[in-house]
Amino acid sequence: MAMVMKEIPREWYSVRLAVQWKKKKKKKKKKKKKKKKKKKKKKKKKRTKCQENMLFLFFNGVKSF
């Protein structure tokens, strides 16, 4: 291999290498996949005792409270 490299003009070889390296570098670039954002589940707010009692009365037909 050393003999072959000596026969080739130095400038030509370095330019050739630079072109190959550039091509390799271009090939490596890939589009990044966008990560999907996970939707957060909304937590139901817990009812207070007072709200529970009001709803209980409302559904049982007592409308004057």
SVG drawing of the C-alpha trace seen along z (x, -y; Angstrom):
<svg xmlns="http://www.w3.org/2000/svg" viewBox="-88 -27 95 29">
<polyline fill="none" stroke="black" stroke-width="0.4" points="0.0,0.0 2.8,-2.4 4.2,-2.2 0.8,-2.9 0.4,-6.0 3.9,-7.4 3.0,-7.0 -0.2,-9.1 0.5,-12.9 0.0,-14.2 -2.4,-17.0 -4.6,-14.8 -4.8,-12.2 -5.6,-14.8 -8.3,-16.4 -9.7,-12.9 -9.8,-12.1 -11.4,-15.4 -14.2,-14.8 -14.8,-11.3 -14.8,-12.5 -17.3,-15.2 -19.6,-12.7 -19.4,-10.4 -20.3,-13.2 -23.3,-14.2 -24.6,-10.6 -24.5,-10.4 -27.0,-13.2 -30.5,-11.9 -33.6,-13.7 -34.4,-13.5 -37.8,-12.1 -39.9,-14.4 -40.9,-13.0 -44.6,-13.0 -45.5,-14.8 -47.6,-12.7 -50.9,-14.3 -51.3,-14.7 -54.5,-13.2 -56.6,-15.7 -57.2,-14.7 -60.8,-15.0 -61.0,-17.3 -62.3,-15.5 -65.6,-16.9 -65.8,-18.3 -68.2,-16.9 -70.4,-20.0 -70.6,-19.5 -71.4,-15.8 -74.3,-16.7 -75.6,-19.4 -75.6,-17.0 -77.2,-14.3 -80.0,-16.6 -80.4,-17.9 -80.7,-14.4 -83.2,-13.4 -85.6,-16.2 -84.9,-18.6 -84.5,-21.9 -84.8,-24.3 -81.4,-24.5"/>
</svg>
